[in-house]
Amino acid sequence: MKPSITQQADARMEAGIGSRPQRPNDIHGRTPVKLDMNCSICSHDQFYIPLNASHGRGVTCANCTALRCQIDDLESVLIQLSAETKRPAA
């Protein structure tokens, strides 16, 4: 069985030849975004956020692809946090 691309990159890195390639985009062209939350499966802090309807509605972990939440829920929380930070201190 042929080693995966990741295994090949790890072997090159261990041998001191180059570095492991970064995954800037997933198969749909989405770029991972760092959020102030962690994946409950792998503790990663970067997520793929759907940019249009073809990407679905789920926010998924950029590392293990676990579904974190729905984009509508994330948007509601971010709007609420933004409103709270704009309120003057009492």
Distance bins in CASP14 RR format, pairs under 12 A and 6 or more apart:
PFRMAT RR
TARGET T0000
AUTHOR 0000-0000-0000
RMODE 2
METHOD distances of the structure
MODEL  1
1 7 0 0 0 0 0 1 0 0 0 0 0
2 8 0 0 0 0 1 0 0 0 0 0 0
3 9 0 0 0 0 1 0 0 0 0 0 0
3 10 0 0 0 0 1 0 0 0 0 0 0
3 11 1 0 0 1 0 0 0 0 0 0 0
3 12 0 0 0 0 0 1 0 0 0 0 0
4 10 0 0 0 0 1 0 0 0 0 0 0
4 11 0 0 0 0 0 1 0 0 0 0 0
5 11 0 0 0 0 0 1 0 0 0 0 0
5 12 0 0 0 0 0 1 0 0 0 0 0
5 20 0 0 0 0 1 0 0 0 0 0 0
5 21 1 0 0 1 0 0 0 0 0 0 0
5 23 0 0 0 0 0 1 0 0 0 0 0
6 12 0 0 0 0 0 1 0 0 0 0 0
6 13 0 0 0 0 0 1 0 0 0 0 0
6 20 1 0 0 1 0 0 0 0 0 0 0
6 21 0 0 0 0 1 0 0 0 0 0 0
6 22 0 0 0 0 0 1 0 0 0 0 0
6 23 0 0 0 0 1 0 0 0 0 0 0
7 13 0 0 0 0 0 1 0 0 0 0 0
7 14 0 0 0 0 0 1 0 0 0 0 0
7 20 0 0 0 0 0 1 0 0 0 0 0
8 14 0 0 0 0 0 1 0 0 0 0 0
8 15 0 0 0 0 0 1 0 0 0 0 0
8 17 0 0 0 0 0 1 0 0 0 0 0
8 18 0 0 0 0 0 1 0 0 0 0 0
8 20 0 0 0 0 1 0 0 0 0 0 0
8 21 0 0 0 0 0 1 0 0 0 0 0
9 15 0 0 0 0 0 1 0 0 0 0 0
9 16 0 0 0 0 0 1 0 0 0 0 0
9 17 0 0 0 0 1 0 0 0 0 0 0
9 18 0 0 0 0 1 0 0 0 0 0 0
9 19 0 0 0 0 1 0 0 0 0 0 0
9 20 1 0 1 0 0 0 0 0 0 0 0
9 21 1 0 1 0 0 0 0 0 0 0 0
9 22 0 0 0 0 0 1 0 0 0 0 0
9 23 0 0 0 0 0 1 0 0 0 0 0
10 16 0 0 0 0 0 1 0 0 0 0 0
10 17 0 0 0 0 0 1 0 0 0 0 0
10 18 0 0 0 0 0 1 0 0 0 0 0
10 19 0 0 0 0 0 1 0 0 0 0 0
10 20 1 0 0 1 0 0 0 0 0 0 0
10 21 0 0 0 0 0 1 0 0 0 0 0
11 17 0 0 0 0 1 0 0 0 0 0 0
11 18 0 0 0 0 0 1 0 0 0 0 0
11 20 0 0 0 0 0 1 0 0 0 0 0
12 18 1 0 1 0 0 0 0 0 0 0 0
12 19 0 0 0 0 1 0 0 0 0 0 0
12 20 0 0 0 0 1 0 0 0 0 0 0
12 21 0 0 0 0 1 0 0 0 0 0 0
13 19 1 0 1 0 0 0 0 0 0 0 0
13 20 1 0 1 0 0 0 0 0 0 0 0
13 21 0 0 0 0 1 0 0 0 0 0 0
14 20 0 0 0 0 0 1 0 0 0 0 0
22 31 0 0 0 0 0 1 0 0 0 0 0
22 32 0 0 0 0 1 0 0 0 0 0 0
22 46 0 0 0 0 0 1 0 0 0 0 0
22 62 0 0 0 0 0 1 0 0 0 0 0
23 29 0 0 0 0 0 1 0 0 0 0 0
23 30 0 0 0 0 0 1 0 0 0 0 0
23 31 0 0 0 0 1 0 0 0 0 0 0
23 32 1 0 0 1 0 0 0 0 0 0 0
23 44 0 0 0 0 0 1 0 0 0 0 0
23 46 0 0 0 0 1 0 0 0 0 0 0
23 48 0 0 0 0 0 1 0 0 0 0 0
23 61 0 0 0 0 0 1 0 0 0 0 0
23 62 1 0 0 1 0 0 0 0 0 0 0
23 63 0 0 0 0 1 0 0 0 0 0 0
23 65 0 0 0 0 0 1 0 0 0 0 0
24 30 0 0 0 0 1 0 0 0 0 0 0
24 31 1 0 0 1 0 0 0 0 0 0 0
24 32 1 0 0 1 0 0 0 0 0 0 0
24 33 0 0 0 0 0 1 0 0 0 0 0
24 46 0 0 0 0 0 1 0 0 0 0 0
24 48 0 0 0 0 0 1 0 0 0 0 0
24 62 0 0 0 0 0 1 0 0 0 0 0
25 31 1 0 1 0 0 0 0 0 0 0 0
25 32 0 0 0 0 1 0 0 0 0 0 0
25 33 0 0 0 0 0 1 0 0 0 0 0
25 46 0 0 0 0 0 1 0 0 0 0 0
25 48 0 0 0 0 1 0 0 0 0 0 0
25 51 0 0 0 0 0 1 0 0 0 0 0
25 55 0 0 0 0 0 1 0 0 0 0 0
25 62 0 0 0 0 1 0 0 0 0 0 0
26 32 1 0 0 1 0 0 0 0 0 0 0
26 33 0 0 0 0 0 1 0 0 0 0 0
26 46 0 0 0 0 0 1 0 0 0 0 0
26 47 0 0 0 0 0 1 0 0 0 0 0
26 48 1 0 1 0 0 0 0 0 0 0 0
26 49 0 0 0 0 0 1 0 0 0 0 0
26 50 0 0 0 0 0 1 0 0 0 0 0
26 51 0 0 0 0 0 1 0 0 0 0 0
26 55 0 0 0 0 1 0 0 0 0 0 0
26 60 0 0 0 0 1 0 0 0 0 0 0
26 61 0 0 0 0 0 1 0 0 0 0 0
26 62 1 0 0 1 0 0 0 0 0 0 0
26 63 0 0 0 0 0 1 0 0 0 0 0
26 65 0 0 0 0 1 0 0 0 0 0 0
27 48 0 0 0 0 0 1 0 0 0 0 0
27 54 0 0 0 0 0 1 0 0 0 0 0
27 55 0 0 0 0 0 1 0 0 0 0 0
27 60 0 0 0 0 0 1 0 0 0 0 0
27 65 0 0 0 0 0 1 0 0 0 0 0
28 48 1 0 0 1 0 0 0 0 0 0 0
28 49 0 0 0 0 0 1 0 0 0 0 0
28 50 0 0 0 0 1 0 0 0 0 0 0
28 51 0 0 0 0 1 0 0 0 0 0 0
28 52 0 0 0 0 1 0 0 0 0 0 0
28 53 0 0 0 0 0 1 0 0 0 0 0
28 54 1 0 0 1 0 0 0 0 0 0 0
28 55 1 0 1 0 0 0 0 0 0 0 0
28 56 0 0 0 0 1 0 0 0 0 0 0
28 58 0 0 0 0 0 1 0 0 0 0 0
28 60 0 0 0 0 0 1 0 0 0 0 0
28 65 0 0 0 0 0 1 0 0 0 0 0
29 48 0 0 0 0 1 0 0 0 0 0 0
29 49 0 0 0 0 0 1 0 0 0 0 0
29 50 0 0 0 0 0 1 0 0 0 0 0
29 51 0 0 0 0 1 0 0 0 0 0 0
29 52 0 0 0 0 0 1 0 0 0 0 0
29 54 0 0 0 0 0 1 0 0 0 0 0
29 55 0 0 0 0 1 0 0 0 0 0 0
29 62 0 0 0 0 0 1 0 0 0 0 0
30 46 0 0 0 0 0 1 0 0 0 0 0
30 47 0 0 0 0 1 0 0 0 0 0 0
30 48 1 0 1 0 0 0 0 0 0 0 0
30 49 1 0 0 1 0 0 0 0 0 0 0
30 50 1 0 0 1 0 0 0 0 0 0 0
30 51 1 0 0 1 0 0 0 0 0 0 0
30 52 0 0 0 0 1 0 0 0 0 0 0
30 54 0 0 0 0 0 1 0 0 0 0 0
30 55 1 0 0 1 0 0 0 0 0 0 0
30 56 0 0 0 0 0 1 0 0 0 0 0
30 58 0 0 0 0 0 1 0 0 0 0 0
30 59 0 0 0 0 0 1 0 0 0 0 0
30 60 0 0 0 0 1 0 0 0 0 0 0
30 62 0 0 0 0 1 0 0 0 0 0 0
30 65 0 0 0 0 0 1 0 0 0 0 0
30 71 0 0 0 0 0 1 0 0 0 0 0
31 46 0 0 0 0 1 0 0 0 0 0 0
31 47 0 0 0 0 0 1 0 0 0 0 0
31 48 1 0 0 1 0 0 0 0 0 0 0
31 49 0 0 0 0 1 0 0 0 0 0 0
31 50 0 0 0 0 0 1 0 0 0 0 0
31 51 0 0 0 0 1 0 0 0 0 0 0
31 55 0 0 0 0 0 1 0 0 0 0 0
31 62 0 0 0 0 1 0 0 0 0 0 0
32 39 0 0 0 0 0 1 0 0 0 0 0
32 44 0 0 0 0 1 0 0 0 0 0 0
32 45 0 0 0 0 1 0 0 0 0 0 0
32 46 1 0 1 0 0 0 0 0 0 0 0
32 47 1 0 0 1 0 0 0 0 0 0 0
32 48 1 0 1 0 0 0 0 0 0 0 0
32 49 0 0 0 0 1 0 0 0 0 0 0
32 59 0 0 0 0 0 1 0 0 0 0 0
32 60 0 0 0 0 1 0 0 0 0 0 0
32 61 0 0 0 0 1 0 0 0 0 0 0
32 62 1 1 0 0 0 0 0 0 0 0 0
32 63 0 0 0 0 1 0 0 0 0 0 0
32 65 0 0 0 0 0 1 0 0 0 0 0
33 44 0 0 0 0 0 1 0 0 0 0 0
33 45 0 0 0 0 1 0 0 0 0 0 0
33 46 1 0 0 1 0 0 0 0 0 0 0
33 47 1 0 1 0 0 0 0 0 0 0 0
33 48 1 0 0 1 0 0 0 0 0 0 0
33 49 1 0 1 0 0 0 0 0 0 0 0
33 50 0 0 0 0 0 1 0 0 0 0 0
33 51 0 0 0 0 0 1 0 0 0 0 0
33 59 0 0 0 0 1 0 0 0 0 0 0
33 60 0 0 0 0 0 1 0 0 0 0 0
33 61 0 0 0 0 0 1 0 0 0 0 0
33 62 0 0 0 0 1 0 0 0 0 0 0
33 68 0 0 0 0 0 1 0 0 0 0 0
33 71 0 0 0 0 0 1 0 0 0 0 0
33 74 0 0 0 0 0 1 0 0 0 0 0
33 78 0 0 0 0 0 1 0 0 0 0 0
34 44 0 0 0 0 1 0 0 0 0 0 0
34 45 1 0 1 0 0 0 0 0 0 0 0
34 46 1 0 1 0 0 0 0 0 0 0 0
34 47 0 0 0 0 1 0 0 0 0 0 0
34 48 0 0 0 0 0 1 0 0 0 0 0
34 49 0 0 0 0 0 1 0 0 0 0 0
34 61 0 0 0 0 0 1 0 0 0 0 0
34 62 0 0 0 0 1 0 0 0 0 0 0
34 63 0 0 0 0 0 1 0 0 0 0 0
35 44 0 0 0 0 0 1 0 0 0 0 0
35 45 1 0 0 1 0 0 0 0 0 0 0
35 46 1 0 0 1 0 0 0 0 0 0 0
35 47 1 0 1 0 0 0 0 0 0 0 0
35 48 0 0 0 0 0 1 0 0 0 0 0
35 49 0 0 0 0 1 0 0 0 0 0 0
35 59 0 0 0 0 1 0 0 0 0 0 0
35 60 0 0 0 0 0 1 0 0 0 0 0
35 61 0 0 0 0 0 1 0 0 0 0 0
35 62 0 0 0 0 1 0 0 0 0 0 0
35 68 0 0 0 0 1 0 0 0 0 0 0
35 69 0 0 0 0 0 1 0 0 0 0 0
35 74 0 0 0 0 1 0 0 0 0 0 0
35 77 0 0 0 0 0 1 0 0 0 0 0
35 78 0 0 0 0 1 0 0 0 0 0 0
35 81 0 0 0 0 0 1 0 0 0 0 0
36 45 1 0 0 1 0 0 0 0 0 0 0
36 46 0 0 0 0 0 1 0 0 0 0 0
36 47 0 0 0 0 0 1 0 0 0 0 0
36 74 0 0 0 0 0 1 0 0 0 0 0
36 77 0 0 0 0 0 1 0 0 0 0 0
36 78 0 0 0 0 0 1 0 0 0 0 0
36 81 0 0 0 0 1 0 0 0 0 0 0
37 43 0 0 0 0 0 1 0 0 0 0 0
37 44 0 0 0 0 0 1 0 0 0 0 0
37 45 1 0 0 1 0 0 0 0 0 0 0
37 46 0 0 0 0 0 1 0 0 0 0 0
37 47 1 0 0 1 0 0 0 0 0 0 0
37 49 0 0 0 0 0 1 0 0 0 0 0
37 59 0 0 0 0 1 0 0 0 0 0 0
37 61 0 0 0 0 0 1 0 0 0 0 0
37 68 1 0 0 1 0 0 0 0 0 0 0
37 69 0 0 0 0 1 0 0 0 0 0 0
37 73 0 0 0 0 0 1 0 0 0 0 0
37 74 0 0 0 0 1 0 0 0 0 0 0
37 77 0 0 0 0 1 0 0 0 0 0 0
37 78 0 0 0 0 0 1 0 0 0 0 0
37 81 0 0 0 0 0 1 0 0 0 0 0
38 44 1 0 0 1 0 0 0 0 0 0 0
38 45 1 0 1 0 0 0 0 0 0 0 0
38 46 0 0 0 0 1 0 0 0 0 0 0
38 47 0 0 0 0 1 0 0 0 0 0 0
38 61 0 0 0 0 1 0 0 0 0 0 0
38 62 0 0 0 0 0 1 0 0 0 0 0
38 63 0 0 0 0 0 1 0 0 0 0 0
38 64 0 0 0 0 0 1 0 0 0 0 0
38 66 0 0 0 0 0 1 0 0 0 0 0
38 68 0 0 0 0 1 0 0 0 0 0 0
39 45 1 0 0 1 0 0 0 0 0 0 0
39 46 0 0 0 0 1 0 0 0 0 0 0
39 47 1 0 0 1 0 0 0 0 0 0 0
39 48 0 0 0 0 0 1 0 0 0 0 0
39 59 0 0 0 0 0 1 0 0 0 0 0
39 60 0 0 0 0 1 0 0 0 0 0 0
39 61 1 0 1 0 0 0 0 0 0 0 0
39 62 0 0 0 0 1 0 0 0 0 0 0
39 63 1 0 0 1 0 0 0 0 0 0 0
39 64 1 0 0 1 0 0 0 0 0 0 0
39 65 0 0 0 0 1 0 0 0 0 0 0
39 66 1 0 1 0 0 0 0 0 0 0 0
39 67 0 0 0 0 1 0 0 0 0 0 0
39 68 1 0 0 1 0 0 0 0 0 0 0
39 69 0 0 0 0 0 1 0 0 0 0 0
40 47 0 0 0 0 0 1 0 0 0 0 0
40 61 0 0 0 0 1 0 0 0 0 0 0
40 64 0 0 0 0 0 1 0 0 0 0 0
40 66 1 0 0 1 0 0 0 0 0 0 0
40 67 0 0 0 0 0 1 0 0 0 0 0
40 68 1 0 0 1 0 0 0 0 0 0 0
40 69 0 0 0 0 0 1 0 0 0 0 0
41 60 0 0 0 0 0 1 0 0 0 0 0
41 61 1 0 0 1 0 0 0 0 0 0 0
41 63 0 0 0 0 1 0 0 0 0 0 0
41 64 1 0 1 0 0 0 0 0 0 0 0
41 65 0 0 0 0 1 0 0 0 0 0 0
41 66 1 0 1 0 0 0 0 0 0 0 0
41 67 0 0 0 0 1 0 0 0 0 0 0
41 68 0 0 0 0 1 0 0 0 0 0 0
42 60 0 0 0 0 0 1 0 0 0 0 0
42 61 1 0 0 1 0 0 0 0 0 0 0
42 62 0 0 0 0 1 0 0 0 0 0 0
42 63 1 0 1 0 0 0 0 0 0 0 0
42 64 1 0 1 0 0 0 0 0 0 0 0
42 65 0 0 0 0 1 0 0 0 0 0 0
42 66 1 0 0 1 0 0 0 0 0 0 0
42 68 0 0 0 0 0 1 0 0 0 0 0
43 61 0 0 0 0 1 0 0 0 0 0 0
43 63 0 0 0 0 1 0 0 0 0 0 0
43 64 0 0 0 0 1 0 0 0 0 0 0
43 66 0 0 0 0 0 1 0 0 0 0 0
43 68 0 0 0 0 0 1 0 0 0 0 0
44 60 0 0 0 0 0 1 0 0 0 0 0
44 61 1 0 1 0 0 0 0 0 0 0 0
44 62 1 0 0 1 0 0 0 0 0 0 0
44 63 1 1 0 0 0 0 0 0 0 0 0
44 64 1 0 0 1 0 0 0 0 0 0 0
44 65 0 0 0 0 0 1 0 0 0 0 0
44 66 0 0 0 0 1 0 0 0 0 0 0
44 68 0 0 0 0 1 0 0 0 0 0 0
45 61 0 0 0 0 1 0 0 0 0 0 0
45 62 0 0 0 0 1 0 0 0 0 0 0
45 63 0 0 0 0 1 0 0 0 0 0 0
45 68 0 0 0 0 0 1 0 0 0 0 0
46 59 0 0 0 0 0 1 0 0 0 0 0
46 60 0 0 0 0 0 1 0 0 0 0 0
46 61 1 0 0 1 0 0 0 0 0 0 0
46 62 1 0 1 0 0 0 0 0 0 0 0
46 63 1 0 0 1 0 0 0 0 0 0 0
46 64 0 0 0 0 0 1 0 0 0 0 0
46 65 0 0 0 0 0 1 0 0 0 0 0
46 68 0 0 0 0 0 1 0 0 0 0 0
47 58 0 0 0 0 1 0 0 0 0 0 0
47 59 1 0 1 0 0 0 0 0 0 0 0
47 60 1 0 0 1 0 0 0 0 0 0 0
47 61 1 0 1 0 0 0 0 0 0 0 0
47 62 1 0 1 0 0 0 0 0 0 0 0
47 63 0 0 0 0 1 0 0 0 0 0 0
47 64 0 0 0 0 0 1 0 0 0 0 0
47 65 0 0 0 0 1 0 0 0 0 0 0
47 66 0 0 0 0 1 0 0 0 0 0 0
47 67 0 0 0 0 0 1 0 0 0 0 0
47 68 1 0 1 0 0 0 0 0 0 0 0
47 69 0 0 0 0 1 0 0 0 0 0 0
47 71 0 0 0 0 0 1 0 0 0 0 0
47 74 0 0 0 0 1 0 0 0 0 0 0
48 55 1 0 0 1 0 0 0 0 0 0 0
48 56 0 0 0 0 0 1 0 0 0 0 0
48 57 0 0 0 0 0 1 0 0 0 0 0
48 58 0 0 0 0 1 0 0 0 0 0 0
48 59 1 0 0 1 0 0 0 0 0 0 0
48 60 1 0 1 0 0 0 0 0 0 0 0
48 61 1 0 0 1 0 0 0 0 0 0 0
48 62 1 0 1 0 0 0 0 0 0 0 0
48 63 0 0 0 0 0 1 0 0 0 0 0
48 64 0 0 0 0 0 1 0 0 0 0 0
48 65 1 0 0 1 0 0 0 0 0 0 0
48 66 0 0 0 0 0 1 0 0 0 0 0
48 67 0 0 0 0 0 1 0 0 0 0 0
48 68 0 0 0 0 1 0 0 0 0 0 0
48 69 0 0 0 0 0 1 0 0 0 0 0
48 71 0 0 0 0 0 1 0 0 0 0 0
48 74 0 0 0 0 0 1 0 0 0 0 0
49 55 0 0 0 0 1 0 0 0 0 0 0
49 56 0 0 0 0 0 1 0 0 0 0 0
49 57 0 0 0 0 0 1 0 0 0 0 0
49 58 0 0 0 0 1 0 0 0 0 0 0
49 59 1 0 1 0 0 0 0 0 0 0 0
49 60 0 0 0 0 1 0 0 0 0 0 0
49 61 0 0 0 0 0 1 0 0 0 0 0
49 62 0 0 0 0 1 0 0 0 0 0 0
49 68 0 0 0 0 1 0 0 0 0 0 0
49 69 0 0 0 0 0 1 0 0 0 0 0
49 70 0 0 0 0 0 1 0 0 0 0 0
49 71 1 0 0 1 0 0 0 0 0 0 0
49 72 0 0 0 0 0 1 0 0 0 0 0
49 74 1 0 0 1 0 0 0 0 0 0 0
49 75 0 0 0 0 1 0 0 0 0 0 0
49 78 0 0 0 0 0 1 0 0 0 0 0
50 56 1 0 1 0 0 0 0 0 0 0 0
50 57 1 0 0 1 0 0 0 0 0 0 0
50 58 1 0 1 0 0 0 0 0 0 0 0
50 59 1 0 0 1 0 0 0 0 0 0 0
50 60 0 0 0 0 1 0 0 0 0 0 0
50 67 0 0 0 0 0 1 0 0 0 0 0
50 68 0 0 0 0 0 1 0 0 0 0 0
50 69 0 0 0 0 0 1 0 0 0 0 0
50 70 0 0 0 0 1 0 0 0 0 0 0
50 71 1 0 1 0 0 0 0 0 0 0 0
50 72 0 0 0 0 0 1 0 0 0 0 0
50 74 0 0 0 0 0 1 0 0 0 0 0
50 75 0 0 0 0 0 1 0 0 0 0 0
51 57 0 0 0 0 0 1 0 0 0 0 0
51 58 0 0 0 0 0 1 0 0 0 0 0
51 59 0 0 0 0 0 1 0 0 0 0 0
51 71 0 0 0 0 1 0 0 0 0 0 0
52 71 0 0 0 0 0 1 0 0 0 0 0
53 71 0 0 0 0 0 1 0 0 0 0 0
55 71 0 0 0 0 1 0 0 0 0 0 0
56 67 0 0 0 0 0 1 0 0 0 0 0
56 70 0 0 0 0 1 0 0 0 0 0 0
56 71 0 0 0 0 1 0 0 0 0 0 0
56 72 0 0 0 0 0 1 0 0 0 0 0
57 67 0 0 0 0 1 0 0 0 0 0 0
57 68 0 0 0 0 0 1 0 0 0 0 0
57 69 0 0 0 0 1 0 0 0 0 0 0
57 70 1 0 1 0 0 0 0 0 0 0 0
57 71 1 0 1 0 0 0 0 0 0 0 0
57 72 1 0 0 1 0 0 0 0 0 0 0
57 73 0 0 0 0 1 0 0 0 0 0 0
57 74 0 0 0 0 0 1 0 0 0 0 0
57 75 0 0 0 0 0 1 0 0 0 0 0
58 65 0 0 0 0 0 1 0 0 0 0 0
58 66 0 0 0 0 0 1 0 0 0 0 0
58 67 1 0 1 0 0 0 0 0 0 0 0
58 68 1 0 0 1 0 0 0 0 0 0 0
58 69 1 0 0 1 0 0 0 0 0 0 0
58 70 1 0 1 0 0 0 0 0 0 0 0
58 71 1 0 1 0 0 0 0 0 0 0 0
58 72 0 0 0 0 1 0 0 0 0 0 0
58 73 0 0 0 0 1 0 0 0 0 0 0
58 74 0 0 0 0 1 0 0 0 0 0 0
58 75 0 0 0 0 0 1 0 0 0 0 0
59 65 0 0 0 0 0 1 0 0 0 0 0
59 66 0 0 0 0 0 1 0 0 0 0 0
59 67 1 0 0 1 0 0 0 0 0 0 0
59 68 1 0 1 0 0 0 0 0 0 0 0
59 69 1 0 1 0 0 0 0 0 0 0 0
59 70 1 0 0 1 0 0 0 0 0 0 0
59 71 1 0 1 0 0 0 0 0 0 0 0
59 72 0 0 0 0 1 0 0 0 0 0 0
59 73 0 0 0 0 1 0 0 0 0 0 0
59 74 1 0 1 0 0 0 0 0 0 0 0
59 75 0 0 0 0 1 0 0 0 0 0 0
59 77 0 0 0 0 0 1 0 0 0 0 0
59 78 0 0 0 0 0 1 0 0 0 0 0
60 66 1 0 0 1 0 0 0 0 0 0 0
60 67 1 0 1 0 0 0 0 0 0 0 0
60 68 1 0 0 1 0 0 0 0 0 0 0
60 69 0 0 0 0 1 0 0 0 0 0 0
60 70 0 0 0 0 0 1 0 0 0 0 0
60 71 0 0 0 0 0 1 0 0 0 0 0
60 74 0 0 0 0 0 1 0 0 0 0 0
61 67 0 0 0 0 1 0 0 0 0 0 0
61 68 1 0 0 1 0 0 0 0 0 0 0
61 69 0 0 0 0 0 1 0 0 0 0 0
62 68 0 0 0 0 0 1 0 0 0 0 0
67 73 0 0 0 0 0 1 0 0 0 0 0
67 74 0 0 0 0 0 1 0 0 0 0 0
68 74 0 0 0 0 1 0 0 0 0 0 0
68 77 0 0 0 0 0 1 0 0 0 0 0
69 75 0 0 0 0 1 0 0 0 0 0 0
69 76 0 0 0 0 0 1 0 0 0 0 0
69 77 0 0 0 0 1 0 0 0 0 0 0
69 78 0 0 0 0 0 1 0 0 0 0 0
70 76 0 0 0 0 1 0 0 0 0 0 0
70 77 0 0 0 0 0 1 0 0 0 0 0
71 77 0 0 0 0 0 1 0 0 0 0 0
71 78 0 0 0 0 0 1 0 0 0 0 0
72 78 0 0 0 0 0 1 0 0 0 0 0
72 79 0 0 0 0 0 1 0 0 0 0 0
73 79 0 0 0 0 0 1 0 0 0 0 0
73 80 0 0 0 0 0 1 0 0 0 0 0
74 80 0 0 0 0 0 1 0 0 0 0 0
74 81 0 0 0 0 0 1 0 0 0 0 0
75 81 0 0 0 0 0 1 0 0 0 0 0
75 82 0 0 0 0 0 1 0 0 0 0 0
76 82 0 0 0 0 0 1 0 0 0 0 0
76 83 0 0 0 0 0 1 0 0 0 0 0
77 83 0 0 0 0 0 1 0 0 0 0 0
77 84 0 0 0 0 0 1 0 0 0 0 0
78 84 0 0 0 0 0 1 0 0 0 0 0
78 85 0 0 0 0 0 1 0 0 0 0 0
79 85 0 0 0 0 0 1 0 0 0 0 0
79 86 0 0 0 0 0 1 0 0 0 0 0
80 86 0 0 0 0 0 1 0 0 0 0 0
80 87 0 0 0 0 0 1 0 0 0 0 0
81 87 0 0 0 0 0 1 0 0 0 0 0
END
